[in-house]
Amino acid sequence: MMFDKMSRKGSAEERDLVHKLWDKNFAAMRTPSSGGATKKPLPDVLAGNGKIYIAIEVKTTTRNKFYVDSHQIDGLYEFCDIFGAIPYIGVKFKYIKWIFLSPEKIERTRSDNYRVEKSTALIDGLELDEILGLDKQLRF
Amino acid sequence: MMFDKMSRKGSAEERDLVHKLWDKNFAAMRTPSSGGATKKPLPDVLAGNGKIYIAIEVKTTTRNKFYVDSHQIDGLYEFCDIFGAIPYIGVKFKYIKWIFLSPEKIERTRSDNYRVEKSTALIDGLELDEILGLDKQLRF
């Protein structure tokens, strides 16, 4: 039950992200949870505008820290390498707008998984417009 | 019931196509039938290899002729224009391997829908390797 609830919550956030992407003139979709007829790894959301193709692993959380299993990121890289897309972890912390992280910039744990902390994500993360090539955030 | 049966059949063929695409080193997926969190038009199958991106509307039939509604093709074009993909109708006639048709080359009816005849599709259609840029079929 708990899992279902989290799962539905995640879906709602994914739908929100897909709508935002269309609003930015990207064609976007949630990929099928069943794997879309393949056991190959698929990202949660895929989008493109003819120039930029992005694949997003979506994480929604009410916490200030969470972990992502390395196998999940390996799968994201594998998909992106073949399809031709830029990999991102799209993070929706509660009450905060979408933040996007390049997996390569995320801290690793000793067991090689990925640790995302809200405080650093807010600094290192990119905004939607930035990953879509629509804006450059100034950094000093 | 009849519709469900046809629907499942189509799904099986779509899965087959997705597997064939991965075998050709394209990352591919069936798109979610619910529209993937968007009411925007989505193709049945989407694939890419970093150079070529293709969006396929899948039709499976036991007949020698079938029609495709113009609105469906309009939707395919719309998706492809935004996402950056080449549109195809992927046709699986029973007992015959996959054939791919560019919508623009398909005959139109007087009501502006698309009419696909097996006899002409076998001549005008492209094979999977051709649309993936892996092969050029000689035509005299």
Interface residues (C-beta under 8 A of the other chain):
Chain A: S11 E14 R15 V18 H19 W22 N25 F26 A27 A28 M29 R30 T31 P32 G35 G36 A37 T38 K40 L42 L46 A47 G48 N49 G50 K51 Y53 F79 D81 I82 F83 G84 A85
Chain B: S11 E14 R15 V18 H19 W22 N25 F26 A27 A28 M29 R30 T31 P32 G35 G36 A37 T38 K40 L42 L46 A47 G48 N49 G50 K51 Y53 F79 D81 I82 F83 G84 A85
